[in-house]
């Protein structure tokens, strides 16, 4: 199968249809769940979908060395290539990784201004255009509303899509809707997706879609065995 068809059949097109066209430039999206449920897998799958579309992605890790993040990308790409018998898989692999950078920061020692400066340097001196930035391992318990507002300004001023992960202490439910930990930041969050373990799969629940709060099942699930997002009742669509 060719890359164009993979993009068209991706279940992430359902995410775009379930929301108002997806996250959109200048906005922040958050994937929230307990530790170990699948936040990084979801973020990497979203980023990989962007890479297939020839967009540029920066993955910022706050959780230590970057080797394990690179391995996530390798594993997910290999699963996609194997399942769909991707034409010229290694050529596609080598093509898309040129559009991906992985960076590591310690949250306690870095400001939004420093991250912005580093990324601007890459864009201006390294000729690396950026459409999507993933921030994985960001600790909302150590954040402030002011700092998070700076991330929103950063996204808006540069027309980036910013995706965060948020580690919760417990599963969310329909009664609580927005996790209490994230409540102070909701004005700056355009899309909030909470991961809910149900049986063998992790389901993606849409809690906020731009200016509307709700709890909506997007009929998307994460298969923890292969690390890929799939459409419910149509598991073959896993790009």
C-alpha positions in Angstrom: 0.0 0.0 0.0 1.2 3.5 -0.8 1.6 6.2 1.8 -1.3 8.3 0.4 -3.7 5.5 0.9 -2.4 5.0 4.5 -3.1 8.6 5.3 -6.6 8.4 3.9 -7.5 5.2 5.8 -6.0 6.4 9.1 -8.4 6.2 12.1 -7.0 9.6 13.0 -9.2 11.0 10.3 -12.1 10.0 12.6 -10.5 12.1 15.3 -10.6 15.1 12.9 -14.2 14.4 12.0 -15.2 13.9 15.7 -13.7 17.3 16.5 -13.9 20.5 14.6 -11.4 19.5 12.0 -8.8 18.4 14.5 -6.7 20.4 16.8 -5.8 23.2 14.4 -2.9 25.7 14.3 -2.2 27.7 17.4 -4.1 25.3 19.7 -3.2 22.9 22.6 -4.4 19.3 22.8 -4.0 17.1 25.9 -4.1 13.3 26.2 -4.8 12.4 29.8 -4.7 9.1 31.6 -3.1 7.2 34.5 0.5 6.2 34.3 1.2 3.3 31.9 -2.2 3.5 30.1 -1.0 4.6 26.7 -0.5 8.4 26.5 2.9 8.2 24.8 1.7 5.6 22.3 -1.2 7.9 21.4 1.1 11.0 21.1 3.6 9.1 18.9 0.8 7.7 16.7 -0.6 11.3 16.2 2.9 12.5 15.5 3.6 9.7 13.1 0.4 10.5 11.2 1.7 14.0 10.8 5.0 12.7 9.5 3.3 10.6 6.9 1.7 13.8 5.7 5.2 15.3 5.2 4.7 17.7 8.2 7.6 18.5 10.6 7.4 17.3 14.2 9.4 18.1 17.3 8.9 15.7 20.2 9.9 17.2 23.6 10.5 14.7 26.4 10.5 15.8 30.0 11.0 12.3 31.3 14.7 11.5 30.9 16.8 10.2 28.0 15.3 10.3 24.5 16.3 6.8 23.4 13.0 5.2 24.5 11.1 7.9 22.7 12.9 7.1 19.4 12.1 3.5 20.0 8.4 4.3 20.3 8.5 5.8 16.8 10.4 2.9 15.4 8.0 0.3 16.9 4.9 2.1 15.7 6.3 2.7 12.2 7.2 -1.0 12.0 3.7 -2.1 13.1 2.1 0.1 10.4 4.5 -1.0 7.7 4.0 -4.7 8.6 0.2 -4.6 8.9 -0.3 -2.7 5.7 2.6 -4.1 3.7 3.8 -0.6 3.1 5.4 -0.1 -0.3 9.2 0.7 0.0 8.9 0.8 3.8 12.5 1.7 4.5 12.5 4.5 1.9 9.4 5.9 3.5 11.0 5.5 7.0 14.1 7.3 6.0 12.1 10.1 4.3 9.8 10.8 7.3 12.5 10.7 10.1 14.2 13.7 8.4 11.1 15.7 9.5 11.3 14.6 13.1 13.4 15.9 16.0 13.4 14.6 19.6 14.6 16.9 22.3 14.9 16.5 26.1 14.5 19.0 28.9 14.1 19.0 32.7 10.9 20.8 33.5 12.4 22.3 36.7 15.3 23.9 34.8 13.7 25.1 31.6 11.3 27.9 30.8 8.9 28.2 28.0 11.0 31.1 26.7 14.1 28.8 26.5 12.2 26.1 24.6 10.9 28.8 22.2 14.4 30.1 21.7 15.8 26.7 20.9 13.0 25.9 18.5 13.3 29.3 16.8 17.0 28.7 16.3 16.2 25.3 14.6 13.7 27.0 12.4 15.9 30.0 11.4 19.4 28.4 11.3 18.5 24.8 10.6 15.8 25.4 8.0 13.5 23.1 10.0 9.9 24.2 9.6 7.6 23.0 12.4 3.9 22.2 12.3 3.4 20.0 15.4 5.1 19.9 18.8 4.6 17.0 21.2 5.4 17.6 24.9 5.6 14.3 26.7 6.0 13.8 30.4 5.0 17.4 31.4 4.0 17.4 35.1 0.9 19.5 35.5 1.2 19.3 39.2 4.4 21.4 39.0 3.0 23.8 36.4 1.3 27.1 36.8 -1.6 28.7 34.9 0.8 31.5 33.9 3.4 29.1 32.5 0.8 27.1 30.6 -0.6 30.3 29.2 2.8 31.0 27.8 2.7 27.7 25.9 -0.7 28.8 24.4 0.9 32.1 23.3 3.8 30.2 21.9 1.5 27.9 19.9 -0.6 30.9 18.7 2.3 33.1 17.7 3.9 30.4 15.7 0.8 28.6 14.4 2.0 25.3 15.9 -0.2 22.5 17.1 0.9 21.5 20.6 0.0 18.1 22.1 0.7 17.3 25.8 0.4 14.2 27.9 -1.1 14.5 31.4 -0.6 11.8 34.0 -3.6 11.4 36.3 -3.8 9.7 39.7 -7.0 7.9 38.8 -9.3 7.1 35.8 -11.8 9.8 34.8 -15.5 9.1 34.6 -18.6 10.7 33.1 -19.5 12.4 36.4 -16.2 14.3 36.9 -15.6 14.9 33.1 -12.6 17.3 33.4 -9.9 15.8 35.7 -9.5 18.1 38.7 -5.8 18.4 38.0 -6.5 19.9 34.6 -9.3 22.2 35.6 -7.2 25.3 36.1 -5.8 25.0 32.5 -9.0 24.4 30.6 -9.2 27.9 29.1 -6.0 27.2 27.2 -6.8 23.6 26.2 -8.7 23.3 22.9 -9.0 19.5 22.9 -8.9 17.1 25.8 -9.0 13.4 25.3 -9.1 11.0 28.3 -8.0 7.4 27.9 -10.3 4.8 29.5 -9.3 1.1 30.0 -12.3 -1.0 29.0 -11.6 -4.7 28.6 -8.7 -5.5 26.3 -8.5 -2.0 24.8 -8.0 1.6 25.8 -10.8 3.8 24.6 -10.4 7.5 23.6 -13.1 9.7 25.2 -13.4 13.3 23.9 -13.9 15.6 27.0 -13.5 19.0 25.4 -13.7 20.0 21.7 -12.6 23.6 21.5 -15.3 25.7 23.2 -17.6 22.7 24.1 -17.1 20.4 27.1 -18.7 16.9 26.9 -18.0 13.3 27.3 -18.1 11.7 23.8 -16.9 8.3 22.7 -15.1 8.8 19.4 -15.2 5.1 18.7 -11.5 5.0 18.7 -9.4 2.6 20.8 -5.7 2.0 21.5 -4.6 -1.6 21.1 -1.9 -2.0 23.8 -0.6 -5.2 22.1 0.5 -3.3 19.0 0.6 0.3 20.3 -1.7 1.6 17.6 -5.0 3.5 17.5 -7.8 1.7 15.8 -11.4 2.3 14.9 -13.9 0.3 16.9 -15.2 -2.7 15.0 -12.8 -2.1 12.2 -9.4 -3.0 13.7 -7.8 -3.3 10.3 -7.7 0.5 10.1 -4.8 1.3 12.3 -2.6 3.8 10.6 
